[in-house]
Amino acid sequence: MAGKAVIVMGSERDLDFSREIAKYLKMLGVNYEFRVASAHKTPEKVLELVKEFEAEKVIYITVAGRSNALSGFIDGNSSNPLSLARLTPKPLAE
């Protein structure tokens, strides 16, 4: 049974960054899918997502901003592994 990656974004604004992750997964031959769910705004949706994939062989790749509540929320509710792809804010001035 082959595994896959579930790239979970806190919002649709994270899609461009997530597509970059997907490029590397594709090069490695790893199947993946994108999901959007916020630990802050839609925690029930996050729990539904975890329940949906709990019986499968998946790794979650969370794309999170500063608070990174999404990673901890998924990790605390799933037995599947998780990897964080943290978004770093752009500097206000250079």
VMD Tcl script that builds the backbone (N, CA, C; Angstrom):
set m [mol new atoms 282]
animate dup $m
set s [atomselect $m all]
$s set {name element resname resid chain x y z} {
  {N N MET 1 A 0.834 -1.172 0.000}
  {CA C MET 1 A 0.000 0.000 0.000}
  {C C MET 1 A 0.888 1.248 0.000}
  {N N ALA 2 A 0.793 2.054 -1.030}
  {CA C ALA 2 A 1.589 3.271 -1.130}
  {C C ALA 2 A 0.967 4.364 -0.280}
  {N N GLY 3 A 1.823 5.192 0.282}
  {CA C GLY 3 A 1.347 6.312 1.070}
  {C C GLY 3 A 1.191 7.555 0.218}
  {N N LYS 4 A 0.720 8.602 0.846}
  {CA C LYS 4 A 0.612 9.887 0.157}
  {C C LYS 4 A 0.757 11.002 1.171}
  {N N ALA 5 A 0.918 12.197 0.650}
  {CA C ALA 5 A 1.025 13.386 1.490}
  {C C ALA 5 A -0.255 14.194 1.368}
  {N N VAL 6 A -0.693 14.716 2.475}
  {CA C VAL 6 A -1.834 15.622 2.505}
  {C C VAL 6 A -1.281 16.978 2.926}
  {N N ILE 7 A -1.272 17.913 1.981}
  {CA C ILE 7 A -0.766 19.255 2.256}
  {C C ILE 7 A -1.941 20.078 2.773}
  {N N VAL 8 A -1.861 20.444 4.044}
  {CA C VAL 8 A -2.961 21.157 4.691}
  {C C VAL 8 A -2.556 22.618 4.880}
  {N N MET 9 A -3.332 23.497 4.277}
  {CA C MET 9 A -3.076 24.932 4.354}
  {C C MET 9 A -4.071 25.571 5.308}
  {N N GLY 10 A -3.612 26.556 6.033}
  {CA C GLY 10 A -4.502 27.293 6.921}
  {C C GLY 10 A -5.466 28.182 6.157}
  {N N SER 11 A -5.064 28.601 4.956}
  {CA C SER 11 A -5.949 29.397 4.107}
  {C C SER 11 A -5.529 29.232 2.653}
  {N N GLU 12 A -6.400 29.621 1.754}
  {CA C GLU 12 A -6.109 29.511 0.321}
  {C C GLU 12 A -4.955 30.419 -0.096}
  {N N ARG 13 A -4.633 31.410 0.702}
  {CA C ARG 13 A -3.493 32.290 0.395}
  {C C ARG 13 A -2.175 31.529 0.421}
  {N N ASP 14 A -2.162 30.345 1.015}
  {CA C ASP 14 A -0.947 29.536 1.107}
  {C C ASP 14 A -0.756 28.616 -0.097}
  {N N LEU 15 A -1.615 28.722 -1.095}
  {CA C LEU 15 A -1.590 27.785 -2.219}
  {C C LEU 15 A -0.311 27.872 -3.038}
  {N N ASP 16 A 0.192 29.068 -3.325}
  {CA C ASP 16 A 1.419 29.171 -4.127}
  {C C ASP 16 A 2.585 28.475 -3.440}
  {N N PHE 17 A 2.735 28.696 -2.141}
  {CA C PHE 17 A 3.801 28.041 -1.378}
  {C C PHE 17 A 3.602 26.526 -1.395}
  {N N SER 18 A 2.355 26.094 -1.252}
  {CA C SER 18 A 2.037 24.660 -1.233}
  {C C SER 18 A 2.328 24.003 -2.579}
  {N N ARG 19 A 2.115 24.740 -3.643}
  {CA C ARG 19 A 2.432 24.202 -4.980}
  {C C ARG 19 A 3.928 23.944 -5.130}
  {N N GLU 20 A 4.743 24.778 -4.501}
  {CA C GLU 20 A 6.189 24.551 -4.532}
  {C C GLU 20 A 6.542 23.243 -3.821}
  {N N ILE 21 A 5.909 22.984 -2.707}
  {CA C ILE 21 A 6.108 21.716 -1.996}
  {C C ILE 21 A 5.689 20.555 -2.893}
  {N N ALA 22 A 4.559 20.710 -3.560}
  {CA C ALA 22 A 4.028 19.653 -4.427}
  {C C ALA 22 A 4.981 19.327 -5.570}
  {N N LYS 23 A 5.698 20.306 -6.073}
  {CA C LYS 23 A 6.672 20.055 -7.151}
  {C C LYS 23 A 7.704 19.019 -6.709}
  {N N TYR 24 A 8.185 19.175 -5.479}
  {CA C TYR 24 A 9.187 18.240 -4.966}
  {C C TYR 24 A 8.587 16.869 -4.687}
  {N N LEU 25 A 7.384 16.842 -4.186}
  {CA C LEU 25 A 6.727 15.554 -3.960}
  {C C LEU 25 A 6.544 14.812 -5.282}
  {N N LYS 26 A 6.163 15.542 -6.307}
  {CA C LYS 26 A 5.976 14.934 -7.623}
  {C C LYS 26 A 7.301 14.368 -8.147}
  {N N MET 27 A 8.399 15.118 -7.973}
  {CA C MET 27 A 9.711 14.634 -8.407}
  {C C MET 27 A 10.095 13.343 -7.686}
  {N N LEU 28 A 9.648 13.213 -6.435}
  {CA C LEU 28 A 9.951 12.020 -5.644}
  {C C LEU 28 A 8.956 10.883 -5.861}
  {N N GLY 29 A 7.944 11.132 -6.671}
  {CA C GLY 29 A 6.943 10.110 -6.942}
  {C C GLY 29 A 5.928 9.931 -5.825}
  {N N VAL 30 A 5.751 10.955 -5.002}
  {CA C VAL 30 A 4.810 10.878 -3.888}
  {C C VAL 30 A 3.480 11.492 -4.306}
  {N N ASN 31 A 2.418 10.735 -4.171}
  {CA C ASN 31 A 1.090 11.278 -4.433}
  {C C ASN 31 A 0.730 12.264 -3.335}
  {N N TYR 32 A -0.047 13.256 -3.694}
  {CA C TYR 32 A -0.407 14.285 -2.716}
  {C C TYR 32 A -1.767 14.867 -3.064}
  {N N GLU 33 A -2.326 15.551 -2.089}
  {CA C GLU 33 A -3.523 16.338 -2.325}
  {C C GLU 33 A -3.503 17.539 -1.403}
  {N N PHE 34 A -4.183 18.585 -1.841}
  {CA C PHE 34 A -4.266 19.822 -1.078}
  {C C PHE 34 A -5.572 19.864 -0.299}
  {N N ARG 35 A -5.518 20.428 0.893}
  {CA C ARG 35 A -6.713 20.687 1.699}
  {C C ARG 35 A -6.533 22.030 2.393}
  {N N VAL 36 A -7.634 22.719 2.597}
  {CA C VAL 36 A -7.625 23.980 3.332}
  {C C VAL 36 A -8.487 23.806 4.571}
  {N N ALA 37 A -7.904 24.079 5.733}
  {CA C ALA 37 A -8.645 23.989 6.991}
  {C C ALA 37 A -7.869 24.777 8.036}
  {N N SER 38 A -8.562 25.573 8.794}
  {CA C SER 38 A -7.927 26.423 9.794}
  {C C SER 38 A -8.228 25.924 11.203}
  {N N ALA 39 A -7.177 25.779 11.994}
  {CA C ALA 39 A -7.368 25.387 13.394}
  {C C ALA 39 A -8.084 26.487 14.173}
  {N N HIS 40 A -7.939 27.717 13.731}
  {CA C HIS 40 A -8.582 28.850 14.408}
  {C C HIS 40 A -10.025 29.045 13.969}
  {N N LYS 41 A -10.251 29.043 12.657}
  {CA C LYS 41 A -11.565 29.409 12.122}
  {C C LYS 41 A -12.486 28.221 11.875}
  {N N THR 42 A -11.917 27.067 11.523}
  {CA C THR 42 A -12.742 25.892 11.209}
  {C C THR 42 A -12.169 24.631 11.854}
  {N N PRO 43 A -12.062 24.595 13.189}
  {CA C PRO 43 A -11.465 23.417 13.833}
  {C C PRO 43 A -12.233 22.129 13.563}
  {N N GLU 44 A -13.547 22.228 13.396}
  {CA C GLU 44 A -14.330 21.019 13.093}
  {C C GLU 44 A -13.916 20.436 11.749}
  {N N LYS 45 A -13.615 21.298 10.787}
  {CA C LYS 45 A -13.176 20.838 9.466}
  {C C LYS 45 A -11.823 20.127 9.571}
  {N N VAL 46 A -10.951 20.634 10.421}
  {CA C VAL 46 A -9.658 19.979 10.628}
  {C C VAL 46 A -9.864 18.589 11.218}
  {N N LEU 47 A -10.739 18.480 12.198}
  {CA C LEU 47 A -11.016 17.171 12.803}
  {C C LEU 47 A -11.626 16.201 11.796}
  {N N GLU 48 A -12.503 16.688 10.933}
  {CA C GLU 48 A -13.090 15.843 9.880}
  {C C GLU 48 A -12.006 15.358 8.919}
  {N N LEU 49 A -11.081 16.237 8.586}
  {CA C LEU 49 A -9.982 15.879 7.694}
  {C C LEU 49 A -9.132 14.777 8.316}
  {N N VAL 50 A -8.785 14.930 9.583}
  {CA C VAL 50 A -7.980 13.927 10.287}
  {C C VAL 50 A -8.728 12.595 10.325}
  {N N LYS 51 A -10.000 12.641 10.618}
  {CA C LYS 51 A -10.797 11.414 10.670}
  {C C LYS 51 A -10.843 10.737 9.300}
  {N N GLU 52 A -10.964 11.533 8.248}
  {CA C GLU 52 A -11.021 10.991 6.885}
  {C C GLU 52 A -9.764 10.197 6.525}
  {N N PHE 53 A -8.609 10.677 6.969}
  {CA C PHE 53 A -7.346 10.046 6.572}
  {C C PHE 53 A -6.745 9.137 7.636}
  {N N GLU 54 A -7.380 8.999 8.774}
  {CA C GLU 54 A -6.776 8.256 9.881}
  {C C GLU 54 A -6.463 6.799 9.528}
  {N N ALA 55 A -7.286 6.177 8.730}
  {CA C ALA 55 A -7.068 4.768 8.387}
  {C C ALA 55 A -6.093 4.588 7.218}
  {N N GLU 56 A -5.657 5.691 6.622}
  {CA C GLU 56 A -4.746 5.616 5.475}
  {C C GLU 56 A -3.306 5.869 5.901}
  {N N LYS 57 A -2.414 5.470 5.023}
  {CA C LYS 57 A -0.992 5.690 5.242}
  {C C LYS 57 A -0.633 7.045 4.617}
  {N N VAL 58 A -0.711 8.110 5.423}
  {CA C VAL 58 A -0.439 9.453 4.932}
  {C C VAL 58 A 0.537 10.171 5.859}
  {N N ILE 59 A 1.156 11.181 5.311}
  {CA C ILE 59 A 1.890 12.147 6.117}
  {C C ILE 59 A 1.230 13.490 5.858}
  {N N TYR 60 A 1.000 14.224 6.917}
  {CA C TYR 60 A 0.457 15.564 6.787}
  {C C TYR 60 A 1.621 16.540 6.640}
  {N N ILE 61 A 1.506 17.437 5.701}
  {CA C ILE 61 A 2.449 18.546 5.587}
  {C C ILE 61 A 1.622 19.797 5.825}
  {N N THR 62 A 1.865 20.432 6.948}
  {CA C THR 62 A 1.083 21.613 7.284}
  {C C THR 62 A 1.833 22.864 6.838}
  {N N VAL 63 A 1.082 23.768 6.259}
  {CA C VAL 63 A 1.619 25.054 5.834}
  {C C VAL 63 A 0.999 26.079 6.765}
  {N N ALA 64 A 1.832 26.602 7.662}
  {CA C ALA 64 A 1.308 27.443 8.730}
  {C C ALA 64 A 2.094 28.728 8.853}
  {N N GLY 65 A 1.436 29.711 9.395}
  {CA C GLY 65 A 2.060 31.007 9.632}
  {C C GLY 65 A 2.635 31.097 11.027}
  {N N ARG 66 A 2.566 32.273 11.589}
  {CA C ARG 66 A 3.232 32.555 12.866}
  {C C ARG 66 A 2.753 31.705 14.034}
  {N N SER 67 A 1.463 31.590 14.228}
  {CA C SER 67 A 0.986 30.880 15.418}
  {C C SER 67 A 1.152 29.373 15.285}
  {N N ASN 68 A 1.054 28.857 14.071}
  {CA C ASN 68 A 1.222 27.433 13.788}
  {C C ASN 68 A 0.320 26.542 14.637}
  {N N ALA 69 A -0.876 26.971 14.900}
  {CA C ALA 69 A -1.818 26.140 15.650}
  {C C ALA 69 A -2.220 24.903 14.848}
  {N N LEU 70 A -2.205 25.008 13.538}
  {CA C LEU 70 A -2.652 23.911 12.679}
  {C C LEU 70 A -1.828 22.642 12.903}
  {N N SER 71 A -0.513 22.782 12.956}
  {CA C SER 71 A 0.347 21.599 13.126}
  {C C SER 71 A 0.070 20.876 14.435}
  {N N GLY 72 A 0.013 21.610 15.511}
  {CA C GLY 72 A -0.248 20.996 16.810}
  {C C GLY 72 A -1.630 20.383 16.899}
  {N N PHE 73 A -2.593 21.051 16.285}
  {CA C PHE 73 A -3.967 20.555 16.311}
  {C C PHE 73 A -4.082 19.223 15.572}
  {N N ILE 74 A -3.471 19.149 14.395}
  {CA C ILE 74 A -3.492 17.883 13.642}
  {C C ILE 74 A -2.684 16.822 14.373}
  {N N ASP 75 A -1.494 17.163 14.808}
  {CA C ASP 75 A -0.633 16.191 15.478}
  {C C ASP 75 A -1.279 15.629 16.739}
  {N N GLY 76 A -1.991 16.462 17.457}
  {CA C GLY 76 A -2.648 16.021 18.677}
  {C C GLY 76 A -3.873 15.154 18.457}
  {N N ASN 77 A -4.361 15.111 17.218}
  {CA C ASN 77 A -5.578 14.358 16.920}
  {C C ASN 77 A -5.378 13.234 15.903}
  {N N SER 78 A -4.130 12.956 15.546}
  {CA C SER 78 A -3.865 11.921 14.548}
  {C C SER 78 A -2.685 11.057 14.967}
  {N N SER 79 A -2.696 9.825 14.502}
  {CA C SER 79 A -1.544 8.951 14.741}
  {C C SER 79 A -0.599 8.943 13.544}
  {N N ASN 80 A -0.964 9.639 12.479}
  {CA C ASN 80 A -0.103 9.737 11.297}
  {C C ASN 80 A 0.978 10.789 11.511}
  {N N PRO 81 A 2.119 10.634 10.817}
  {CA C PRO 81 A 3.206 11.605 10.988}
  {C C PRO 81 A 2.867 12.961 10.368}
  {N N LEU 82 A 3.607 13.966 10.806}
  {CA C LEU 82 A 3.365 15.336 10.359}
  {C C LEU 82 A 4.693 16.039 10.145}
  {N N SER 83 A 4.741 16.857 9.121}
  {CA C SER 83 A 5.898 17.709 8.871}
  {C C SER 83 A 5.392 19.136 8.681}
  {N N LEU 84 A 6.118 20.077 9.220}
  {CA C LEU 84 A 5.724 21.482 9.149}
  {C C LEU 84 A 6.513 22.192 8.061}
  {N N ALA 85 A 5.814 22.925 7.213}
  {CA C ALA 85 A 6.442 23.824 6.240}
  {C C ALA 85 A 6.043 25.231 6.664}
  {N N ARG 86 A 6.823 25.811 7.518}
  {CA C ARG 86 A 6.462 27.096 8.136}
  {C C ARG 86 A 6.658 28.257 7.171}
  {N N LEU 87 A 5.635 29.081 7.090}
  {CA C LEU 87 A 5.731 30.313 6.324}
  {C C LEU 87 A 6.404 31.365 7.179}
  {N N THR 88 A 7.390 32.018 6.638}
  {CA C THR 88 A 8.039 33.098 7.381}
  {C C THR 88 A 7.563 34.415 6.790}
  {N N PRO 89 A 7.207 35.334 7.636}
  {CA C PRO 89 A 6.713 36.617 7.136}
  {C C PRO 89 A 7.806 37.396 6.427}
  {N N LYS 90 A 7.399 38.153 5.428}
  {CA C LYS 90 A 8.345 39.018 4.721}
  {C C LYS 90 A 8.673 40.199 5.633}
  {N N PRO 91 A 9.923 40.647 5.604}
  {CA C PRO 91 A 10.259 41.795 6.448}
  {C C PRO 91 A 9.483 43.043 6.019}
  {N N LEU 92 A 9.153 43.868 6.987}
  {CA C LEU 92 A 8.430 45.101 6.688}
  {C C LEU 92 A 9.308 46.082 5.926}
  {N N ALA 93 A 10.582 46.108 6.240}
  {CA C ALA 93 A 11.500 47.011 5.553}
  {C C ALA 93 A 12.855 46.323 5.451}
  {N N GLU 94 A 13.548 46.659 4.420}
  {CA C GLU 94 A 14.878 46.062 4.258}
  {C C GLU 94 A 15.947 47.095 4.425}
}
mol reanalyze $m
mol bondsrecalc $m
mol representation Tube
mol addrep $m
